[in-house]
Each structure stands twice: as C-alpha cells, then as structure tokens.
C-alpha cells in the first residue's frame, strides 16, 4: 500500500509541475497559495492514514518548492539567494522557466525582471542539473515484496500424483 501511494503521489507531483511549467496562466502568486494548501491537505491525509513512512510526501517536494517559488518576493539579490537555497529539488531550467512564466494577477504584483532572472542564473550556474525541463510522469519506482519465510519444510511436503510432477526428486 505504501509503495502504491508513493507512486501515486509522484505522478500527482509530475503532472502538476509539468502543467505549471507549460502554462503561463497558472504561474501566479494565488496559484502558489492554492497549490500549497492542496499539498498540505494531501500531507494531512497521509498522516491520518499513517502512511508518512511511505515517503510519498517526499515525492511532492519539487511541487512544494515550485509553490513556494511562486509566493516568494522576486526583486532583490537577497530574494535571489533565498530562492536558490530553497529550490534544491528544482533544476535551474525549471526555476528560470517558472520565473519567466510568472504572471501577476492583480496590481499589487509585479512581473519578474530580466535582471532578476539573470541574477538567479548567476547564483545557480555552479549546479550540475540535468538539462530536462519536464518530469517523466511515467517513471516507475521499483516494487519490493517483503520476504516472509514459511514454517513448512520442503521435505514434509507431499506432492499428489495428479499433478504429474514425477520429474521432481526429493533430495
């Protein structure tokens, strides 16, 4: 069950983050607030079902950081440093793309300046991020089955003749 929810939460993360990276109309402060609220609801649900050891919540980390990126101030060099230290699960390309797509929805917000984006790129140039922008939502985590040894020994098993397994020999 834990492995299923880890996979499911990863897919939620990948699809939501890919949509954020591809749609200008959802890159805003209010979307960041809504995303963070929804993620908190998912985390609460995991805690309520006692599934926090499944590591499902950790698969949402890139989406959490993207939501926080949408909510942070984006003006000064200190803001750029804060963004760079906070967004460790996002690649440089993803951070820059979200900042480029950021669209103010009211008069209190401002567009992200080109100078600020260049400042972010300067801060992040030492990172060795993979060049991919979108997450692979088809990624599958390996499934592991716990080994539960049987208390029945092999020499105590009787094989019925109707199974036609005469080729098996007891050693």
C-alpha positions in Angstrom: 0.0 0.0 0.0 2.8 2.4 0.9 4.5 1.8 -2.5 1.3 2.4 -4.4 0.8 5.8 -2.7 4.4 6.8 -3.2 3.9 6.1 -6.9 0.6 7.9 -7.0 1.9 11.0 -5.2 4.9 11.0 -7.6 2.5 11.1 -10.6 0.5 13.9 -9.0 3.7 15.8 -8.5 4.9 15.2 -12.1 1.7 16.1 -13.8 1.1 19.2 -11.7 4.6 20.5 -12.0 4.6 19.9 -15.8 1.4 21.8 -16.1 2.9 24.6 -14.1 6.0 24.7 -16.4 3.9 24.7 -19.6 1.0 27.1 -18.7 1.6 30.8 -18.2 -2.0 31.3 -16.9 -1.2 29.2 -13.7 2.1 30.8 -12.8 0.9 33.3 -10.2 1.0 34.0 -6.5 -2.5 32.9 -6.0 -1.8 29.5 -7.7 1.2 29.1 -5.4 -1.1 29.6 -2.4 -3.7 27.2 -3.7 -1.0 24.5 -4.5 0.5 24.8 -1.1 -2.9 24.4 0.6 -3.7 21.3 -1.6 -0.4 19.8 -0.8 -0.9 20.3 2.9 -4.3 18.5 2.6 -2.5 15.6 0.9 0.2 15.5 3.7 -2.5 15.6 6.4 -4.3 12.7 4.7 -1.1 10.7 4.7 -0.6 11.4 8.4 -4.2 10.5 9.1 -3.8 7.1 7.3 -0.4 6.5 9.0 1.4 6.5 5.7 4.1 9.0 6.4 6.8 6.3 6.3 5.9 5.5 2.7 8.0 8.5 1.5 5.0 9.6 -0.6 5.2 13.2 0.8 8.9 13.5 -0.2 7.9 12.9 -3.9 5.9 16.1 -3.7 9.0 18.2 -2.8 9.5 19.7 -6.3 5.9 20.8 -6.4 6.1 22.3 -2.8 9.2 24.3 -3.9 7.5 25.5 -7.0 4.5 26.7 -5.0 6.9 28.5 -2.6 8.8 30.0 -5.5 5.5 31.5 -6.8 4.9 33.0 -3.4 8.3 34.5 -2.7 9.4 38.0 -3.4 11.3 38.3 -6.6 13.1 41.7 -6.6 16.5 41.9 -4.8 19.7 39.9 -4.8 18.8 38.6 -1.3 15.5 37.3 -2.7 17.5 35.5 -5.4 19.8 33.9 -2.8 16.7 32.8 -0.8 15.2 31.2 -3.9 18.4 29.4 -4.8 18.8 28.0 -1.3 15.1 27.0 -1.1 14.6 25.4 -4.5 17.0 22.4 -4.3 14.6 19.9 -5.8 14.0 22.0 -8.9 16.5 22.3 -11.7 17.9 25.7 -12.8 15.9 25.3 -16.0 12.7 24.7 -14.1 13.3 27.7 -11.8 14.0 30.0 -14.7 11.0 28.8 -16.7 8.6 29.4 -13.7 10.1 32.9 -13.2 9.7 33.6 -17.0 6.1 32.4 -17.0 5.2 34.2 -13.8 2.1 36.3 -14.5 0.8 38.9 -12.0 -3.0 38.6 -11.5 -3.5 41.9 -9.7 -2.0 45.4 -9.5 -0.1 44.6 -6.3 2.2 42.0 -8.0 4.9 42.8 -10.5 6.5 40.9 -13.3 9.8 39.3 -12.7 12.5 41.4 -14.3 15.1 40.0 -16.7 17.8 41.3 -14.4 16.4 39.2 -11.5 16.3 36.1 -13.7 19.9 36.7 -14.8 20.8 37.1 -11.1 19.2 33.7 -10.4 21.1 32.1 -13.3 24.4 33.5 -11.9 23.7 32.1 -8.5 22.8 28.7 -9.9 25.5 28.3 -12.6 27.6 26.0 -10.4 24.8 23.5 -10.1 25.2 20.4 -12.3 21.5 19.9 -13.0 20.2 17.6 -15.7 19.1 19.5 -18.8 15.5 18.3 -18.7 12.6 20.7 -18.0 9.7 18.4 -17.6 9.4 15.5 -15.1 8.8 12.0 -16.5 5.3 11.2 -15.2 5.7 7.6 -16.4 8.6 7.0 -14.1 8.0 3.8 -12.0 9.6 3.2 -8.6 10.9 -0.4 -8.1 8.4 -2.6 -6.3 9.8 -4.6 -3.4 8.0 -7.5 -1.8 8.9 -8.5 1.8 10.3 -12.0 2.2 8.2 -14.0 4.7 9.8 -17.4 5.2 7.4 -20.4 5.5 7.4 -22.5 8.6 6.8 -25.6 6.4 9.9 -27.5 5.4 10.3 -28.8 1.9 10.8 -32.5 3.0 7.4 -32.5 4.7 5.5 -31.6 1.5 3.6 -34.4 -0.3 3.1 -33.9 -4.0 -0.1 -35.6 -5.3 0.4 -37.9 -8.3 -2.4 -36.0 -10.1 -0.1 -33.0 -10.6 2.1 -35.1 -12.9 5.3 -33.8 -11.3 7.2 -37.1 -11.4 10.3 -35.4 -12.7 10.8 -33.7 -9.3 13.0 -35.6 -6.9 13.4 -35.2 -3.2 17.0 -34.8 -2.2 
